[in-house]
Amino acid sequence: MINTDVLVIGGGPAGMAAALSASENGSKVVLVERDNILGGILNQCIHNGFGLHYFHEELTGPEFAYRFRKLVEADKNITVYTNTLVTKIGEKFVEVMGALGNERINAKAIVLAMGCHERTAGNINLCGTRPMGVLTAGTVQKMVNIDGKIVGKDVVILGSGDIGLIMARRLTLEGAKVHMVLEINQTSSGLRRNIMQCLEDFDIPLLFSHTVFEVVGRDRVEGIYYGEVDENFKPIESTRKFLKCDTVVLSVGLVPEMAVANFVKTSNITNGAVVNEFYQTEKGWLFSCGNILHVHDLVDNVALEAKQAGKFASLYASNKLLASDNVLEVEHSKDFSYALPATIFAGQGNTEIKFRLKAKIIKKTIVAKCGDVILGKKFVLAGVPGEMMSITFDKSGANKKISLEIV
Amino acid sequence: MKIYDCIVIGAGVVGTSIFNKLTRIGKTCLLLDKASDVATGASKANSGIVHAGYDPKPESLKAKLNVRGNKLYPQICQRLGVKLNHCGALVVGNDLEKIESLHQRAKLNGVKTEIWGKQQIQNKVPCINDDINSALYAVDSYVVSPYLFTISLADEAILNGGEIALEEDLISVKKKDCFEITTKKGTYYSNHIINSAGAGYNDVAKILGTEQKPLEFRRGEYFVFDKTYNLDVPCTIFPLPSVVSKGILVTPTVDGNFLVGPTSDESDDCTKVTSKGLQKIKENVMTTIKGINFKKSIRQFSGIRVICGNDFVIEKSKLVDGVINLAGLCSPALTSAPAIAEMVLDLLGYENKELDNLKQIEPYVMFKDKPKDEQQKLLATDENYKNIVCKCEKITKGDILFALNRPLKVHSVDGVKRRTNAGMGGCQGGFCFPKVVENIAQENGIEFEKVLKENRGSEVAVGEIREVHHD
């Protein structure tokens, strides 16, 4: 039996940032990680572009992870258990297996920071056969960057998520031919800079409103039937074409790793927990941050969010997390796919609402309102669904529902 | 020159059951298959139901063998340590006359069934469609892992002297004093041959010079749901059967998730999933179960049923003495397999008398499912049980190594998956796939990129980085 103030589950950027922050706020922290090293998915993200906001310099994923790992290792208040998998979360305790054997860890507060897994062929009901060569982008990334193996020579990428775009470039540099990226939507969920640097610079076509109709091949992928989809994402059979290839890389989104915490109320949009301003779930002792809460575009933002969550978890553990009884719900107009947190406590000071747009906007102003009172404004030159945005404002004027709107 | 009593061609559940049975009565036997593992055809892709036997036409082979097989399953599964879930089955519908006639048929087949009313059905299955008023309940219906059952039979048979040759391509068969079977790898001799090649029956029959059969392939597609999806499916639920199939059923698996399917479409021998098929399942299942959220499906697969007329074909070849033909072993072949093995024994003129000194296998029980004291013992002696490979299914490196060191050697990722469940969870191997490959490569002493996903030609990588160039 292990006892601690704050237990952080997951040793990626979110978990490490949350652990450091909880420690800074005076808590004894246990950090558990299922892999044998801290860093999470960052360890396989060998491209650059990380750290611009957090460290104010451009780092690779492993470098970003290394910096955090050094800080965690130097922190005497944090005990790290790698190779440790949480198999059950109970009221202020978890059960684990792995390096510790069968162990129970009691904590006053628990932070979920397990990130996501990739959406699979099954999640998107991919049709056709089930041969070797249909892989998610993250798996390909691990096999190429960590194991040093090339997964195929003729590649098609389904979905234009960031890992897919990054892998289009990576596989091209390793000598594979990336024939095309197919995106079922009319816009990409990937970052603009990745579309430029990973596709356009290598003349890899990105076909919008296109998808894979069917995978062909018994033992190994031999090709795909692909084509256009209509506005309901249904394949238009008359556009059906065949392309010979040996690999289909899926980059079709991420799913928060909520399986072990499936007792918590979740959002239908983000599939992450419903949280308040303190990143606190409906179970007061359970906090959530990073990609398991909602999928971020930038690891820097994951770390910043986790830092907040870690602080609140620490305060909760020492009975210092004071909240107003006046809970204000956060609503949004149909222009947004979601807004987070779900609730804000009435009181003094600044607060932040994160959100994603449903469709592209140009030169619009986003406002946070309480009744007719405008609490905060944000002018957006160009906004896309693929980009997480936020609005920060002084909440002292708010006494009932807060709503996000575009004016 | 070794002459086997029997060579069985085709390592599905039926071929492997026969193989297992022959070794148990002390016969020398070789099991041949072109695949890299047993149970890679129809035996890995079906509903996993051990049917009670109310459905087949009385007096047919299907009826007799189904009922007998169903009776044999509990003892065989207990012997092998294979999970058999006695969940029961409901045939639901509003045509009371049809249900009554099925009940009568069950009686003729000697199968225990009960007619249930609305309240009783709803108590058992809260998610049943509100329109359903009546059902037939088959008490002795089970679910089993069809592949783990087959694999365990193979393991046990090997332990008792049986031999298996996989990745074999049949070239020719000659009959002199005995059969001389030549494959790409070598030559084998035997007194009898069993053709249990399933979808490949006619290919094998051609080489043997035995009867070709008019075979029809039917593709059945399925949805598999995530374990964490908490829709309670306590028993197998069928709609009233149609002419072509038992309809779209919903059934729990022994692993704690549930399946919805199968379709029944004319097909070639290609296990693909189609948008039409999946749509058909979604539409048809609504007549029995309400509120299934298909977004919780983690995988879709299809299997091929081989049909030959209305009944199983299990016969001595009239063209070549010493060959047993097994054709059209579609549903309920999984259930019937142990009984088919007995029948084949009979056709071969062997007495069904098992040896006294037979060995037992260690059951496939993963670390997470072992009793606490056994877990402690393993943790104290083997570091590999402290190493997590598959986080969704909670499978350790120790479990993977256990699977790789069984009587039947396995060297494919899917083979390991069928034995351990590694890769069957929510992320579908997204995280553990490379780790499993690495373990197979290390343990079997082969290169990473030579590891197979399933069969020859499914190597997991094409080379090292900076080695491949596109021409």
Chai-1 contact restraints between the chains, C-beta under 6 A:
chainA,res_idxA,chainB,res_idxB,connection_type,confidence,min_distance_angstrom,max_distance_angstrom,comment,restraint_id
A,R34,B,I388,contact,1.0,0.0,6.0,A-B,restraint_1
A,R34,B,K391,contact,1.0,0.0,6.0,A-B,restraint_2
A,L85,B,I388,contact,1.0,0.0,6.0,A-B,restraint_3
A,L85,B,K391,contact,1.0,0.0,6.0,A-B,restraint_4
A,T87,B,K394,contact,1.0,0.0,6.0,A-B,restraint_5
A,G98,B,K386,contact,1.0,0.0,6.0,A-B,restraint_6
A,G98,B,I388,contact,1.0,0.0,6.0,A-B,restraint_7
A,A99,B,K386,contact,1.0,0.0,6.0,A-B,restraint_8
A,G101,B,L379,contact,1.0,0.0,6.0,A-B,restraint_9
A,H117,B,C427,contact,1.0,0.0,6.0,A-B,restraint_10
A,H117,B,G430,contact,1.0,0.0,6.0,A-B,restraint_11
A,E118,B,G430,contact,1.0,0.0,6.0,A-B,restraint_12
A,T120,B,Q428,contact,1.0,0.0,6.0,A-B,restraint_13
A,G122,B,I298,contact,1.0,0.0,6.0,A-B,restraint_14
A,G122,B,R299,contact,1.0,0.0,6.0,A-B,restraint_15
A,G122,B,Q428,contact,1.0,0.0,6.0,A-B,restraint_16
A,N125,B,L278,contact,1.0,0.0,6.0,A-B,restraint_17
A,N125,B,Q300,contact,1.0,0.0,6.0,A-B,restraint_18
A,C127,B,V273,contact,1.0,0.0,6.0,A-B,restraint_19
A,C127,B,T274,contact,1.0,0.0,6.0,A-B,restraint_20
A,C127,B,S275,contact,1.0,0.0,6.0,A-B,restraint_21
A,G128,B,K272,contact,1.0,0.0,6.0,A-B,restraint_22
A,T129,B,K272,contact,1.0,0.0,6.0,A-B,restraint_23
A,M132,B,K453,contact,1.0,0.0,6.0,A-B,restraint_24
A,M132,B,S458,contact,1.0,0.0,6.0,A-B,restraint_25
A,T136,B,G430,contact,1.0,0.0,6.0,A-B,restraint_26
A,T139,B,G430,contact,1.0,0.0,6.0,A-B,restraint_27
A,T139,B,F433,contact,1.0,0.0,6.0,A-B,restraint_28
A,K142,B,P434,contact,1.0,0.0,6.0,A-B,restraint_29
A,M143,B,P434,contact,1.0,0.0,6.0,A-B,restraint_30
A,D147,B,P434,contact,1.0,0.0,6.0,A-B,restraint_31
A,G148,B,E464,contact,1.0,0.0,6.0,A-B,restraint_32
A,G148,B,I465,contact,1.0,0.0,6.0,A-B,restraint_33
A,K149,B,F448,contact,1.0,0.0,6.0,A-B,restraint_34
A,K149,B,E449,contact,1.0,0.0,6.0,A-B,restraint_35
A,K149,B,A461,contact,1.0,0.0,6.0,A-B,restraint_36
A,I150,B,V462,contact,1.0,0.0,6.0,A-B,restraint_37
A,I150,B,G463,contact,1.0,0.0,6.0,A-B,restraint_38
A,I150,B,I465,contact,1.0,0.0,6.0,A-B,restraint_39
A,I150,B,V468,contact,1.0,0.0,6.0,A-B,restraint_40
A,V151,B,A461,contact,1.0,0.0,6.0,A-B,restraint_41
A,G152,B,V462,contact,1.0,0.0,6.0,A-B,restraint_42
A,K153,B,H470,contact,1.0,0.0,6.0,A-B,restraint_43
A,E174,B,I465,contact,1.0,0.0,6.0,A-B,restraint_44
A,G175,B,V468,contact,1.0,0.0,6.0,A-B,restraint_45
A,G175,B,H469,contact,1.0,0.0,6.0,A-B,restraint_46
A,G175,B,H470,contact,1.0,0.0,6.0,A-B,restraint_47
A,K177,B,H470,contact,1.0,0.0,6.0,A-B,restraint_48
A,D219,B,N455,contact,1.0,0.0,6.0,A-B,restraint_49
A,D219,B,G457,contact,1.0,0.0,6.0,A-B,restraint_50
A,D219,B,S458,contact,1.0,0.0,6.0,A-B,restraint_51
A,R220,B,G457,contact,1.0,0.0,6.0,A-B,restraint_52
A,R220,B,S458,contact,1.0,0.0,6.0,A-B,restraint_53
A,A259,B,T228,contact,1.0,0.0,6.0,A-B,restraint_54
A,A259,B,G426,contact,1.0,0.0,6.0,A-B,restraint_55
A,N262,B,T228,contact,1.0,0.0,6.0,A-B,restraint_56
